[in-house]
Amino acid sequence: MSGDLPEPASLYGYTPTTSVCFTFIVLFAVSAIIHGCEAVAFRLWWFLPLACLAALAEVFGWLGRLWSSFAPASLTPYTIQICATVIAPTPLIASNFMILGMLIRHLGEQFSRLSPKLYSIIFTSSDVVALLIQAYGGATASSAVSKGEDPERGGHIMLIGIAIQMVAITFYVILATEFFVQFYTRRPVRLRSYLSVDPSKKQIHRKMQWMIFGLGFSTVCLFIRTVYRTIELVNGFTGRIIRTQVYFNVLDGAMVVLASYTLNLLHPGYLLADVIEEERKAKSVGKDGLPLVRVESYEDSFLGSKRSSMHT
């Protein structure tokens, strides 16, 4: 019976499905093109080395898997896919960090536990460290496979990078949730944060609500993918999880596709156009050396309003 025939020799424990690989290549290529066009159209150049690069890296990873669908025992495509698909979502996660920073600067830094600058430093640094560790682990595992050795050491190194990424996303979600809760309840967590506008005038309009929804959905997809990768590597290179194709297709490929297209459709270039314009004007004022308007702290503004109400 055909069901009793042995599986062809494969580094994966299965042969990647050609049609699935081709589908993901097309999906990620289209997303990368859209990200590139949006970055140019809205002059958000930092999207090119982040979201756009992430989609392009996924294309290379799935090209490796497509190649493997014809040569499942070949080391080169296996090495390409294991490195590319592990590190590709990292720049996409960084895009979410950057967008949250924009929202915090616009809505009020006093409602955030960390300043946007600290967000950038802490979370971008953790992202870079996680990426480097995962890349080194992937290279180590691939090298071991090429020598006929156990790739588990490389897998353990990759696991450290994935774990760092998962911890970073977890803290990002906690801090972002706290920020929006404090904003809606108008309870600042940093008393000496200075503002150019009365915080009571800041509102979350409909487009911004869609951007926040997009951030949340994208983050959930990337977190699911990170949890899957963590369990996969804990289970090992010979474990059932890494050798089951449908898990990878759904919990890695599909999750990253959803996250990438979410930022294509719910893009800050048009959903946060007013925020971006405000930041550009602020940079232009500072660059031209024009006089800056005196700003009040949140508590100064609050005390001032109290005094005026007492006089009336």
N, C-alpha and C positions, 0 to 999 in steps of 0.2 A: 504493500500500500504506500501511496505517496507520503502519507502522514508519518510513516516510519523512517523516511529518508533522513540522513543526518544533515544538520545545518551546514552550509558551506563555511569554510574557515573564515573567521571574521574577528577583528580586534574589538568589535562592539558587543559581540555575543548575539548579533543579529545583522541583517543586511539593511541599511537605510533604504526606505522606500523612495524610489526616484521621483514619483509624482509629488510626494509631500515635500521633498527637498526643493524641487523646482518651484512649487507654490510659495514657499517661504522666501526663496531668493527674489521672486517677483514682488512679493509684498514688502520686503525690506528695501528693495531698490526703489520702488515707488515712494515709500515713506522718506527715504534719504533725499530723493529729488525734491519732494515737497518741502522738506525741512530746509534744503538749500535755497529754494526759491523764496520761501517765507523769510529766511534770514536776510536775504538781499533786499526784498521788497520792503521790509519793516526796519531795515538797518540794525538788526539785532545780530551783530557779527559773532557774538559769543555762542550763538546756536550752532555755528559751523563746526567748532571743535568739540561740541557736546552732543546734542541730539542727532545732528547730521552724521557725525563721525560714528556714533553708536550704531545707527542703522547700516552704515557702510561696513562696519566691522562684522555685523551679523550676516551681511551678504557674503563676505569672505568665509565665514564659518559654515554657512549652509552650502556654499560652493564646494567646500571640503567634504561635506556629507554627501553632496550629489556625486562627486568623484568616487567616494567610498561605495556608493550604491552600485557602481560598476566594478570596483576593486576593493572589497571589504577587508582584505588582508594587507592592503598597501599602507605603509607607515606614514608617508607624506601627507595625504589628505586627512588621515586620522589626527596627525599633529596639528594641522591647520585648524580643524574644527574644534579640537579640545581647547586650544589656546584662545581662538577668536570668540567662541560662544561663551566662554567663562568670563572674559574681561569686557566684552562689548557693551553690556547694560550699564557699566560703571559711569561713563559720561552722561548717559540718559538720567541716571539718578542725580548727578550733579546739576542738570538742568532744573530739576525740581527744587533743589536747594537755592539756586539763583532766583527763581521766580518767587519763592517764599520771601527772600530778602527784599525784593521789590515791594511786595505787599506790606511788609513790616515798616519799611521806610515811609510808605504812603499813608498807612492807617495810624501809625504812631508807635515809635520805638519804646515808649514807656509801658506798653502792654506786653512787651516781649521780655523773656528772661535774659536773652542774649541780644546784643546789638547785631544789626545786619552784617557788620564787618566781622564780628566774632563768628557768626554763622558761616560766613564764607571761609574764614581761616580754619575753623574746627572741622566742618563737614567736608570741605573740599580736600583738606589734608588727609582726613581719614579715607576719602574716596581714592586719592592717589596712592596712599600706602596699601590699601586693599587691592588696587589694580596691580601694583608692582609685585606684591606677594603672590597673587593669583597667576600672573604671567610667569614668574619664576617657578612656581609649583607646576604649572602646565608644561613648561620646558623640561623640568626635571622628570616628570612622569613620562613624557614622550621619549626622552633620552633613554630612560630605563627600558621602555618597551622595545626600542630599537636594538638594545643590547641583549634582549631576552631576559631582562631582570624584572623583579617585582616593582611595579610603579606606585606602590602604596605610599612610599615616602613623599613622592611628588603630590599625591592626593592629600596627604596630611598637611602639606604646606599650603595647597590650594584651599583647604578647609579653614585654615587660619585667616586667609584673606576674605573668604566668604563670610566667616563669623564676624570679622571686623565690620564688614559691610552691613550685616544684619543688625548689629548693635547700633551702628550709625543711623540706619533707617528707623529703628525703634525709638531712639532719642529724638530724632527729627519729628516723628509723628507726635510724640508726647509734648514736645515744646511747641509745635505748630498748633496742636489742639488747645494747649493752655493759652496761647496768644489770642486765638479767636474767641475763646470763652471770656478772657479778661477784657477784650475789646467790646464784645456785646454787653457785658455787665458793667462796662466803664470802670474797671478796677485796675489801675496801673500797678505794676509790680516793681517798677523802678521810679522812685520819686523825683530824682533829679534829671529826668530826661527832658531835653529842650525841644520845643516845637515852634514852627513858624506860623502855624494855624491852630486855632482853638480845636481841641480834640473832639468837642461835641459836634463840630461841623463835618467831621469825616464820616462818610457812610459807605456801606458796601452796596454798590448798584448792581443791576441785573447781570451785566456782562462780567463783573468781578465775581459774582456768585458762581457763574459758569466756570470761571478760571479756577476757583477754589474747588469746585466739584471735580474738574479735570485733574487738578493736582492730587486730590484724594484718591480718585480712581486709579490714576497712573501709579501712585505710590503703593496702593494695595496690590496691583498686578506685579510690580517689581518685588514686593515683599514676599508674595507667594512663590515667585521664582527663586528668591534667595533661600527661603525655607526648604524648598525642594532640593536645591543644589547642596545645601548643608546636609540634609538627610542622605542624599545620594552619596556624598563623599564619606560620610560616617559609615555607610553600608559597605564602602570599598569598591574597587574596580572590578571585582569578581562577584559583587552582590547582585541581587535580583533587580534592584531599582535601576542601576545604571545600565543593566542589560535588558531593560524593557523599553522598547522604542516609544510606545504611546505616552509613557510618563514624560519623556523628554519633549515630545512634540507638543503636548498640551501644557505642561507645567513650566517649560522653559520657552520654547519657541512662540507659542500662542500668547503667553503672558507678556512677553517683550513686544510682540506685534501690537497688542492692545494698548500697551503703555505708549509706544511710539506714535500710533495713529491718534491716540487721545490728545497728544500735544500738537499733532498736525491739525486736528479739527478744532480743538480748544486752545488756540495759540495766543500767547500774551501780546503779540503784535497788534491784534485787533481787539482782544478782550480787555487789555490793559493799556490801550492807546493813550488815555489821559495820564496815567501814571508814568509812562515812558516819556511823554512830552514834558511833564513836570520835572522829571529828573534831568532831562536834557537842558531845560531852561536854567535849572539850578547850577548845573555844571558850566553853562555858558556865562552866567553871572560871575561865578567864581573865577573863571578863566580870564574874563575881560577886566577884572579888578574893579568892578563897579561896587558902590557901597551896598552892604547887605542890610536888610531890615532887621531891627532889633527883635529878638525872640524872647518869649517868656517861658518859664518852666511851667509844668502842669500845675504844680501847687501854687505858684504865683498867680496863674490865671484863675484858679479856683478861689483863692483868698480874695482876689480883686473883685470877683463877682459877688462874693459874700458881703464885702464891705459896701458895694453899691446898693445891694438889696437892703442893707441895714439903714442906709441913709434915706432910701425912699420909704 
